[in-house]
Amino acid sequence: MLEEIRIQHFAIIDKLEVRFHPGLNVLTGETGAGKSIIIGALNLVVGGRADTDSIRTGKDSATVEAVFKIDDPEITAWAQALGIEAEEGRWIVRRVLSQKDKNRVFLNGISITVSQLAELGRRLVDIHGQHDHQSLFHSETHVELLDRFGGLDKTRSQFDQAYHAHQELARKLRQIEKNQSDRLQRQDLLAFQIKEIDSAGLLPDEEETQQVEKNKLRHAETLHRAMEQALNALSDTPGSVLETLGQVRRDLEPLPEIDPQLSSLEERSNNAFFETEALAEEVRDYLKNIEFNPEHLEEIEDRLAEINGLKRKYGSDIPTILEYRTTIGEELDGLCLSEEQVGDLKKELEQAETVLANIACKLAEEREHASVKLKKGAEKELKDLEMKNVVFEVRFDYPSDAGSFVEFRKKPVRLTPTGLGTLEFMFSPNPGESPKPLAKIASGGEISRVMLALKSILQKQSRVPVMVFDEVDAGISGKVAEKVGAKLKKISQDRQVFCITHLPQIAGLGKTHFRVHKAVEGKRTHSTIQELSYDQRVEEIARMSGGEKITKATLEHAKEMIK
């Protein structure tokens, strides 16, 4: 159950904290007092759409926090998969809306995503508002309601998987057949590019090596002149460095016998001589290998031009070009589907069609079987709600489709993303009238009762512990209102129910009664909520029955309603 909700800076609510109770909780108050705002806050905290316009004027953020006490193994397992634990089945959900920062969601203090919150919210609360009335006018929602009622989740899931698998295979085959010409052109282009790159025989570090070799050839004369001058200075001319160091070495050689401290100088002179001698030898070898070869230089320049041409087409450097070659090679392999592979895909599609057709026919039969039970259950509930002569049924339509691969009852039938053909709820509230679509015949009060009847029978299949009815009493009054209240009270026997109502007949049946009040303090409007005592309930229901002027008679009538 929902134990508590705390709201701060949300719409016209400045700060509100309220604890709720099991059973039927009714919320009353004048129009515009903020009843639906409280339900809107609850919807927000179970994953509903967030809108920063809901933040109270002048505030930077709004916070809604709800405390649920629910011991459900499935919810516990779901939360544990996210690393979230609960003490004694207590779940605290907090959602923060911000004008400046990112909106945030927390479950038991752990940050979660809005999609995760919505998944949890579907397990916690079923909120029924005015838009749900209108959804009954759209036949596409009827199939979902029938599947829920019939407990067809398993078959529907099998159908959805088979349908999507079939659609994907059909898409692949259409793509291959539709783009045959484009595919061949793409193959030719990729084959040409691969051949051009492969024929170049590129090496990852080749460009740098070739560039160095090019520079050496272009500056061969400069290198030769400089190295020849260096060699002459080092060793090949009178008075060279090596000749001078040799003389220094000879001069220092006998001196350590006179002064041992000169040993280090002699050693350093020897090292300088040998190092200079090695340097001169390396210069001489380099000089011998300097190449004067204009033809080789031209070959290198041609090779670098070839590399630059490939870079302009396929990448900024050789490694990028080689990576592109790998990518287009894989793409070409994927495009080169043989006729045998296309044939295999067609066989796979035929097998998928057989599987999908079988499941679609099974689902259609299960829906028809469930519709008989839905008709019986809905009519019983509607008769309890003072619609004695009502007729409710589910009408199925299976349009023929010569191109369909699904045969149902010996004729090809159109397949849709939800199954075979279509279905629609039909309704007749009066004797002698043939059933017609709800949108064409049901009044506001009748559609409210139809929705409540469906909710009443669907809740037996639902494990959601909290149900919210916002304005379920639209268009009804008197004895019908008493029946609606009795129906809500019955639903609340095995789950917590919240109902916003303007009718005293419904409010009187609540186990707990809250009054929402709007007040103006200074220049700001704010909304509050108060749990009513017995005497306060009597006054509130008397006000709802007879207006602001409360008489002894209206008070006594209110007490009777509460009884």
C-alpha positions in Angstrom: 0.0 0.0 0.0 0.9 3.7 -0.3 1.8 4.7 3.2 2.8 8.3 2.8 3.4 11.0 0.2 5.4 14.2 0.6 5.1 17.0 -1.9 7.1 20.2 -1.9 6.9 23.2 -4.4 4.7 21.3 -6.8 2.0 23.4 -8.7 0.0 25.2 -6.0 1.3 22.9 -3.2 4.0 24.5 -1.1 4.6 21.7 1.3 2.3 18.8 2.0 2.8 15.5 3.9 0.0 13.0 4.3 -0.3 9.4 5.5 -2.8 7.0 3.9 -4.5 3.9 5.1 -5.6 0.5 3.6 -9.0 0.1 1.9 -10.9 2.9 0.2 -9.5 6.4 0.6 -11.7 9.1 -0.7 -10.6 12.7 -1.5 -13.1 15.5 -1.7 -13.0 19.2 -2.0 -14.1 22.1 -4.2 -13.3 22.1 -7.9 -9.8 23.5 -8.3 -8.8 22.8 -4.7 -5.9 20.6 -5.8 -7.2 17.1 -5.7 -6.0 16.2 -9.1 -2.7 17.9 -8.4 -2.1 15.3 -5.6 -2.9 12.5 -8.1 -0.6 14.2 -10.6 2.2 14.2 -8.0 1.6 10.5 -7.4 1.7 9.9 -11.2 5.0 11.7 -11.3 6.5 9.5 -8.6 5.6 6.3 -10.4 7.2 7.3 -13.7 4.7 9.7 -15.3 5.8 12.5 -17.6 7.7 15.3 -16.0 7.1 19.0 -16.8 9.1 21.8 -15.2 6.0 24.0 -15.5 4.7 22.0 -12.5 7.4 23.6 -10.3 5.8 26.2 -8.1 6.3 29.7 -9.3 9.4 31.3 -7.8 11.0 28.0 -6.9 14.0 26.3 -8.5 12.9 22.7 -7.9 10.0 20.5 -6.9 10.2 17.2 -4.9 7.7 14.4 -4.6 8.4 11.4 -2.3 6.2 8.4 -1.8 6.6 5.5 0.7 5.2 2.2 -0.3 4.9 -0.9 2.0 4.8 -3.8 -0.4 6.2 -7.3 0.1 6.3 -8.6 -3.4 9.0 -11.1 -4.4 9.0 -10.0 -8.0 9.5 -6.3 -7.1 12.2 -7.4 -4.6 14.0 -9.5 -7.2 13.8 -6.6 -9.7 15.2 -4.1 -7.3 18.0 -6.5 -6.1 19.1 -6.8 -9.8 19.8 -3.1 -9.5 21.6 -3.5 -6.2 18.8 -2.0 -4.2 17.5 -3.6 -1.0 14.4 -2.8 1.1 13.8 -3.1 4.9 10.6 -4.9 5.7 9.3 -4.4 2.1 9.4 -0.6 2.4 10.1 1.3 -0.8 10.8 5.0 -0.8 10.6 6.7 -4.2 11.8 10.3 -4.6 11.7 12.4 -7.8 13.2 15.8 -8.1 12.3 18.3 -10.8 14.7 21.1 -11.4 14.7 24.3 -13.4 18.5 24.4 -13.7 19.9 20.9 -13.1 19.1 17.5 -14.4 15.9 15.8 -13.0 16.7 13.0 -10.6 15.0 9.8 -9.4 15.9 7.8 -6.3 14.7 4.4 -5.0 15.7 3.8 -1.4 18.4 6.4 -1.8 19.9 4.8 -4.9 19.8 6.8 -8.2 17.7 5.1 -11.0 16.5 6.1 -14.4 13.0 7.4 -15.3 12.4 4.3 -17.4 13.3 2.0 -14.5 11.0 4.1 -12.3 8.2 3.7 -14.9 8.8 -0.1 -14.9 8.5 -0.1 -11.1 5.5 2.2 -11.2 3.5 -0.2 -13.4 3.9 -2.8 -10.6 2.9 -0.4 -7.9 0.0 1.8 -9.0 -2.8 1.8 -11.6 -4.0 5.4 -12.1 -7.3 5.7 -13.9 -8.2 9.3 -15.0 -10.5 11.0 -17.4 -8.2 10.2 -20.3 -8.9 6.5 -19.7 -12.6 7.1 -20.3 -11.7 8.5 -23.7 -9.4 5.6 -24.4 -12.4 3.3 -24.5 -13.6 5.2 -27.6 -10.5 3.9 -29.5 -10.8 0.3 -30.6 -7.0 -0.2 -30.6 -7.1 -0.2 -26.8 -9.7 -3.0 -26.7 -7.4 -5.7 -27.8 -5.0 -4.9 -24.9 -7.9 -5.0 -22.4 -9.2 -8.3 -23.7 -5.7 -9.9 -23.6 -5.2 -8.7 -20.0 -8.6 -10.1 -19.0 -8.1 -13.4 -20.7 -4.6 -13.9 -19.2 -3.2 -14.2 -22.8 0.2 -12.7 -21.9 2.1 -15.8 -22.8 0.5 -16.3 -26.2 0.6 -12.6 -26.9 4.3 -12.5 -26.1 4.9 -15.5 -28.4 3.0 -13.7 -31.2 5.0 -10.4 -30.7 8.3 -12.3 -30.9 7.3 -14.3 -33.9 5.8 -11.2 -35.6 9.0 -9.1 -35.1 11.2 -12.0 -36.2 9.1 -12.4 -39.4 9.2 -8.6 -40.1 12.9 -8.5 -39.8 13.4 -11.4 -42.2 11.0 -9.9 -44.6 12.8 -6.5 -44.4 16.1 -8.1 -45.1 14.8 -9.9 -48.2 13.0 -6.8 -49.5 16.2 -4.8 -49.0 18.2 -7.3 -51.0 15.7 -7.5 -53.8 14.9 -3.8 -53.9 18.5 -2.7 -53.9 19.9 -5.3 -56.3 21.1 -2.7 -58.8 22.5 -0.4 -56.1 24.1 -3.4 -54.5 25.9 -4.4 -57.7 27.1 -0.8 -58.2 28.4 -0.7 -54.6 30.1 -4.1 -55.1 31.9 -2.7 -58.2 33.0 0.4 -56.3 34.3 -1.5 -53.3 36.1 -4.1 -55.5 37.8 -1.2 -57.4 38.9 0.5 -54.2 40.2 -2.7 -52.7 42.1 -3.5 -55.9 43.6 0.0 -55.9 44.7 -0.2 -52.3 46.0 -3.7 -52.5 47.9 -3.1 -55.7 49.8 -0.3 -54.0 51.3 -2.8 -51.5 51.4 -0.2 -48.7 53.4 -0.7 -45.5 52.4 1.0 -42.3 55.6 3.0 -41.8 56.6 3.3 -45.5 55.7 7.0 -46.0 58.1 8.2 -43.3 60.9 5.9 -44.6 60.4 7.1 -48.2 60.4 10.7 -47.1 63.8 10.3 -45.3 65.3 8.6 -48.4 63.9 11.4 -50.7 65.6 14.1 -48.6 68.9 12.2 -48.6 68.9 11.9 -52.4 67.7 15.5 -53.0 70.6 16.9 -50.8 73.3 14.4 -51.8 75.8 17.1 -52.8 75.2 19.0 -49.6 75.7 15.9 -47.6 78.9 14.9 -49.5 80.5 18.3 -49.2 79.8 18.6 -45.5 80.9 15.1 -44.7 84.1 15.5 -46.8 85.0 18.7 -45.0 84.3 17.0 -41.7 86.6 14.0 -42.6 89.4 16.4 -43.7 89.1 18.3 -40.4 89.1 15.1 -38.4 91.9 13.0 -40.1 92.7 13.4 -43.7 94.7 16.6 -43.7 98.0 17.8 -42.0 97.2 19.3 -38.6 93.9 17.4 -38.4 92.1 16.9 -35.1 93.2 13.2 -35.0 96.9 14.2 -35.7 96.8 16.8 -33.0 95.2 14.4 -30.5 97.9 11.9 -31.3 100.6 14.3 -30.4 98.8 15.2 -27.2 98.5 11.6 -26.3 102.3 11.0 -27.0 103.2 14.0 -24.9 101.1 12.9 -21.9 102.0 9.2 -22.0 105.3 9.2 -19.9 104.1 11.8 -17.4 102.1 9.6 -15.0 105.5 7.9 -14.0 106.6 11.3 -12.7 103.2 12.4 -11.3 100.6 9.7 -10.8 97.9 12.4 -10.6 98.3 12.9 -14.4 97.0 9.3 -15.1 93.5 10.6 -15.5 94.6 13.2 -18.0 96.5 10.5 -20.0 93.4 8.3 -19.9 91.1 11.1 -21.1 93.5 11.9 -24.0 93.5 8.3 -25.0 89.7 8.2 -24.9 89.5 11.5 -27.0 91.8 10.0 -29.6 90.0 6.7 -30.0 86.5 8.4 -30.0 87.7 10.9 -32.7 89.2 8.0 -34.6 85.9 6.1 -34.5 84.0 9.3 -35.5 86.3 9.8 -38.5 85.7 6.1 -39.6 81.9 6.5 -39.4 82.1 9.8 -41.4 84.3 8.0 -44.0 81.8 5.1 -44.3 78.8 7.4 -44.6 80.7 9.4 -47.3 81.3 6.2 -49.3 77.6 5.4 -49.3 76.2 8.8 -50.3 74.1 8.1 -53.4 73.9 10.4 -56.4 71.0 8.8 -58.2 68.4 11.1 -59.9 66.5 8.0 -61.2 66.0 6.6 -57.7 64.9 10.0 -56.5 62.3 10.1 -59.3 61.1 6.6 -58.3 60.7 7.7 -54.7 58.8 10.9 -55.6 56.5 8.9 -57.8 55.9 6.5 -54.9 55.1 9.4 -52.5 52.8 10.9 -55.1 51.0 7.5 -55.3 50.6 7.4 -51.5 49.3 11.0 -51.4 46.7 10.1 -54.1 45.5 7.2 -51.9 45.4 9.5 -48.9 43.2 12.0 -50.7 40.7 9.2 -51.4 40.8 6.9 -48.4 42.5 8.5 -45.3 44.9 10.9 -43.8 47.8 8.4 -43.5 48.7 4.8 -44.4 47.4 3.1 -41.2 44.0 4.9 -41.8 44.0 3.7 -45.5 44.7 0.1 -44.4 41.9 0.3 -41.8 39.5 1.5 -44.4 40.6 -1.4 -46.6 39.6 -3.8 -43.8 36.2 -2.1 -43.4 35.2 -2.1 -47.1 36.5 -5.7 -47.4 34.0 -6.8 -44.7 31.2 -4.7 -46.4 32.0 -6.4 -49.7 31.8 -9.8 -48.1 28.4 -8.9 -46.8 27.2 -7.7 -50.2 28.4 -10.7 -52.0 25.4 -12.9 -51.1 25.2 -15.9 -53.3 21.9 -17.2 -54.8 22.1 -20.0 -52.4 22.3 -17.6 -49.4 19.2 -15.7 -50.8 17.5 -19.0 -51.1 18.3 -19.9 -47.5 16.8 -16.5 -46.4 13.6 -17.3 -48.3 13.4 -20.7 -46.7 13.9 -19.1 -43.3 11.2 -16.6 -44.0 8.8 -19.4 -45.0 9.5 -21.2 -41.8 8.9 -17.9 -39.8 5.5 -17.5 -41.7 4.4 -21.0 -40.6 5.3 -20.3 -37.0 3.6 -16.9 -37.0 0.5 -18.2 -38.7 0.0 -20.9 -36.1 0.5 -18.6 -33.2 -1.8 -15.9 -34.8 -4.6 -18.5 -35.2 -4.1 -19.7 -31.7 -4.2 -16.2 -30.3 -7.4 -15.4 -32.3 -9.2 -18.5 -30.9 -8.1 -17.7 -27.3 -9.4 -14.1 -27.7 -12.8 -15.4 -28.9 -12.9 -17.7 -25.9 -11.9 -14.9 -23.5 -14.5 -12.6 -25.1 -17.3 -14.8 -24.0 -16.2 -14.6 -20.4 -15.6 -10.9 -20.7 -19.1 -10.4 -22.0 -20.6 -12.3 -19.1 -18.4 -10.5 -16.5 -18.9 -7.0 -17.9 -22.7 -7.4 -18.2 -22.9 -8.7 -14.6 -20.9 -5.7 -13.4 -22.9 -3.2 -15.4 -26.2 -4.6 -14.2 -24.8 -4.1 -10.6 -24.3 -0.5 -11.7 -28.0 -0.1 -12.6 -27.8 -0.9 -16.3 -30.3 -3.7 -16.2 -30.8 -4.2 -19.9 -27.3 -3.7 -21.1 -25.7 -5.8 -23.8 -21.9 -5.9 -24.0 -20.0 -7.9 -26.5 -16.7 -8.1 -28.4 -17.1 -8.0 -32.2 -14.3 -9.6 -34.2 -13.6 -8.7 -37.9 -11.3 -10.8 -40.0 -10.9 -9.0 -43.4 -9.9 -11.2 -46.3 -6.5 -10.6 -47.7 -5.5 -12.6 -50.8 -1.8 -11.8 -50.2 -1.8 -13.0 -46.6 0.1 -16.2 -45.7 -2.2 -16.7 -42.7 -5.3 -18.9 -43.3 -8.0 -18.7 -40.7 -11.2 -20.8 -41.0 -10.3 -21.6 -44.6 -9.7 -18.1 -45.9 -6.6 -15.9 -46.0 -6.9 -13.2 -43.3 -5.2 -9.9 -42.9 -2.4 -9.9 -40.2 -1.8 -6.8 -38.0 0.9 -6.1 -35.4 -1.6 -7.2 -32.7 -2.9 -10.4 -34.4 -5.5 -11.4 -36.9 -7.9 -8.8 -38.0 -9.4 -6.4 -35.5 -11.8 -6.4 -32.5 -14.0 -3.8 -30.9 -16.2 -3.6 -27.8 -19.8 -3.1 -28.7 -22.5 -1.7 -26.3 -26.2 -1.3 -26.1 -27.6 0.3 -22.9 -31.3 0.0 -23.8 -33.7 -2.8 -24.9 -34.3 -3.1 -28.6 -31.1 -1.4 -29.6 -28.5 -3.4 -31.5 -25.0 -3.1 -30.0 -22.9 -0.3 -31.5 -19.3 0.9 -30.9 -18.9 2.7 -27.5 -18.0 6.0 -29.2 -21.3 6.1 -31.0 -23.7 5.3 -28.2 -22.3 5.7 -24.7 -23.0 8.8 -22.7 -20.5 10.2 -20.1 -22.2 8.4 -17.2 -22.4 5.2 -19.2 -18.8 5.2 -20.3 -17.7 5.8 -16.7 -19.7 2.8 -15.6 -18.3 0.7 -18.5 -14.7 1.6 -17.5 -15.4 0.8 -13.8 -17.0 -2.5 -14.8 -13.9 -3.4 -16.9 -11.6 -2.3 -14.1 -13.6 -4.4 -11.6 -13.1 -7.6 -13.6 -9.6 -6.8 -14.8 -8.4 -6.2 -11.2 -8.8 -9.9 -10.5 -6.0 -10.6 -13.0 -3.9 -7.6 -11.8 -1.4 -7.8 -9.0 -1.0 -4.0 -8.8 -1.6 -3.2 -5.1 -2.8 0.5 -5.4 -5.6 1.7 -7.7 -6.5 5.4 -8.2 -9.8 6.6 -9.7 -9.9 10.3 -10.6 -13.4 11.5 -11.4 -14.9 8.0 -11.9 -18.3 9.5 -11.0 -18.5 11.7 -14.1 -22.1 11.9 -15.4 -23.8 9.9 -12.6 -25.7 10.6 -9.5 -28.3 9.2 -7.0 -28.7 5.4 -6.9 -26.1 4.8 -9.6 -23.5 6.7 -7.5 -24.3 4.4 -4.5 -23.7 1.4 -6.7 -20.4 2.9 -8.0 -19.3 3.5 -4.4 -20.2 0.0 -3.4 -18.2 -1.3 -6.4 -15.1 0.8 -5.4 -15.5 -0.5 -1.8 -15.6 -4.1 -3.0 -12.4 -3.6 -5.1 -10.7 -2.1 -2.0 -11.2 -5.3 0.0 -8.0 -6.8 -1.4 -6.1 -3.7 -2.4 -5.7 0.0 -1.5 -8.0 2.3 -3.5 -8.0 6.1 -3.9 -11.0 7.9 -5.3 -11.5 11.6 -6.1 -15.2 12.3 -6.0 -17.8 15.1 -5.9 -20.6 12.7 -4.9 -21.6 12.2 -1.2 -22.9 8.7 -1.9 -19.4 7.6 -2.9 -17.6 9.7 -0.2 -19.8 8.2 2.5 -18.5 4.7 1.7 -14.8 5.6 2.2 -12.9 3.9 5.0 -10.8 7.0 5.2 -11.8 10.5 4.1 -9.5 13.3 3.1 -10.5 16.9 2.3 -8.4 19.0 -0.1 -8.6 22.7 0.5 -7.3 25.7 -1.4 -6.4 28.9 0.5 -4.8 32.3 -0.2 -2.2 33.6 2.2 -0.7 37.0 1.4 -0.6 36.9 -2.4 0.1 33.2 -2.8 -2.4 30.3 -3.3 -1.6 27.0 -1.7 -3.4 23.7 -1.4 -3.6 21.5 1.8 -5.0 18.1 2.6 -6.6 17.0 5.9 -7.7 13.6 7.1 -11.2 14.0 8.5 -12.6 12.8 11.8 -16.0 11.3 12.0 -17.7 14.7 12.8 -15.7 16.4 10.1 -16.8 13.7 7.6 -20.4 14.3 8.5 -20.0 18.0 7.9 -18.2 17.5 4.6 -20.7 15.0 3.3 -23.5 17.3 4.4 -21.9 20.2 2.5 -21.5 17.9 -0.6 -25.2 17.0 -0.3 -26.8 20.3 0.5 -24.4 23.1 -0.3 -22.8 25.6 2.1 -25.9 25.9 4.3 -25.8 22.9 6.5 -29.0 21.9 8.3 -29.9 19.3 10.9 -31.6 17.3 8.1 -28.5 17.3 5.9 -26.3 16.3 8.9 -28.6 13.3 9.7 -28.6 12.4 6.0 -24.8 12.5 5.9 -24.6 10.2 9.0 -26.9 7.7 7.2 -24.6 7.8 4.1 -21.6 7.1 6.3 -23.4 4.1 7.9 
